[in-house]
Amino acid sequence: MMRFILLVGIGLWVQSTMSAQSAKVKATTTGKLLVYDEQLQTLRVTKGTSSTTSVTLVVAKDLKLTVDEQPTTKKLGDLPEGTYLDMTLNADKTTVVAINAEGPALRRVIQEIDFEKRIIKVRYSAKEELHQFDKDVLVRDERTKKDVSLADVKPGLLVGLRQSLDRTHITEIHIMTRPK
């Protein structure tokens, strides 16, 4: 009987410890900005970056905002509609406590790349586009899940491009696969 009570007691202690630890874990979610109401401190966003369903979230008064994962002087109200948001919620998932704002993601096929001028020419459907990229652009091969060099970006590759928030340049290139 004493062993049974001891085992139940240990089980309850483990369960309460795990519950306390899981309550400290913050949830994350993504979405596109639809509207921010500064007076109500609420944010209306899509559920995910390609969804048509939206949700309204409460924004913490001490919200931590970054742009392209860098500190910023921008305020949430400065962000244009359609901005991609990576949001961190508090432990009970009721309030947004941190946001990283990013420009849109594009999926394109590489046509040409000029390393000196830092210009990438891509194709989307029958249309060609030119994009400037940062000199320290992040290049990641999603097939191997490893960061690679810019020299690995070759014509014919299907890539995911992350534009800056102001949509003036490319901040990330993700090599996907070769198009069929």
Buried (B, 14 or more C-beta within 10 A) or exposed (E): EEEEEEEEEEEEEEEEEEEEEEEEEEEEBBBBBBEBEEEEBBBBBBBEBEEEEEEEBBBBEEBEBBBBEEEBEEEBEBBEEEBBBBBBBBEEEEBBBBBBBBBBBBEBBBBEBEEEEBBBBBBEEEEEEEBEBBEEBBBBBEEEEEEBEBEBBEEEBBBBBBBBBEEEBBBBBBBBEEEE
